[in-house]
Amino acid sequence: MTKPPKPNSPSRRQFLAGAAAVGAGTVTPNPSRAGAGDPLITEVQDWARALGDGVVTTPYGLPEPAEFDVVRRNISNLSNTTTSSPSFTPFHALEGTITPQGCAFERHHSGAIELSKPDYRLMINGLVDTPLVFSYGDLERFPRETRVHFCECAGNGAMEWRGPRFNGVQYTHGMMHNMEYTGVPLRLLLQEAGIDPSAKWIYVEGADASSNGRSIPLDKALGDVLVAFKANGEALRREHGYPVRLVVPGWEGNLWVKWLRRVEVRDSPVEAREETSKYSDLLGDGRARKWSWAMDAKSMITAPSPQMPVGHGTGPMVITGLAWSGRGAISKVDVSLDGGRNWQQARLAGGCDSKALTRFYLDIRWDGQEMLLQSRATDETGYVQPSKDALRALRGESSFYHNNGIQTWWVQASGEVENVEVS
């Protein structure tokens, strides 16, 4: 992979000086002069000469054919079969913060199953006064809430621990999505069953072959956890756990059990192998954190990025991306054009929901000089997203999960963009 200019080299110094000047706004845009012989402006086009399609031509609307490339993708060498593999959200091609269900990240341990609403059952047992079984219709009778939350795999960005590997934001950050979920707070169902005073944990499992059983502290379960049956205003898709899944805001995605079938109330966690080792965070001194749940503050620049090169020449440029934190709302995002030497505060779009994606923008005028783009998120707790070097200093070179280090895109004079690292 091509490398950016090395620190302290003449080209590096020239690059840094040029990048610092990019934000000064000295470049004038050069759009085509109105009516200057462009037939798309001066002539009536075919689409304006006849009637278009009527309603319900496609009863469930589909994206425009021209947008055929905005799709989930998988990486074939991640696993032996796609039934136990993730797909990646095309964040580079999306705007706003809500991820359409049809292109939202999915992760399976034994494949997506077909489970109908009439066949659906949810059991609550264990340390409760009255074990209960709920049908889908039963769940619809309980008070519901609608909230926007991100779901991020603990392995999102894991392949980047030792250096740049994938040339695209879809692959470096795409194992996540952000959707508006509707469901019943889990606490209401637990209260309906009655919780024994000795209870401290719950164990949840799905109806698929793997069951993906996970232990969650009772305090979290009684907090903001949802038993969800809608996403973005419609029924869950099969790959997202239709008809019912668990939503565990801010915590790693492997806890968001799909096709939720059972909640066991316990006085201790189930010591499953995956809970004690697979999703643990290694530390530089050889120890490991047994429990790693909340996703720390993180951000990504979606454009320009390797899959969204600069194709319009010099002039106005919108640098945009997304930031999020599993510990609360995003309070600030800074953007650097020179690899972290200087920072400018980006503007945040709309409300900054807790444990949800926040869109940010930095509007500049680009003069065609190279840039090393970085974004750095700060959440409402004061936590600041670290550099990759700082993260490695704490957790070593062999860690894997919960990589929230700052990403660098090298924007070249040609407009092409590459995934690089700078120190």
Secondary structure, DSSP 4 states (H G I P E B T S, - for coil): -PPPPPTTSHHHHHHHHHHHHHTT--PPP-PPPTTSS-HHHHS--GGGSS----TTSSSS----GGGTT---B--GGGSSSGGG-B-B--GGG--SSPPPGGG---B-SS------TTT-EEEEEESBSS-EEEEHHHHHTS--EEEEEEEE-TTTTGGGTTS---SSHHHHH-SEEEEEEEEEEHHHHHHHH-B-TT--EEEEEESSSS---EEEEHHHHTTT-EEEEEETTEEPPGGGTTT-EEE-TTB-GGGS-BSEEEEEEESS----HIIIIITPEE-TTS-EES---BPPPEEEEEESBTTB---S-SEEEEEEEEEE-TTS-EEEEEEESBTTSS-EEPEEPS---TTS-EEEEEEEEE-S--EEEEEEEEETT--BPPPHHHHHHHH-SS--S---PPPEEEE-TTS-EEEE---
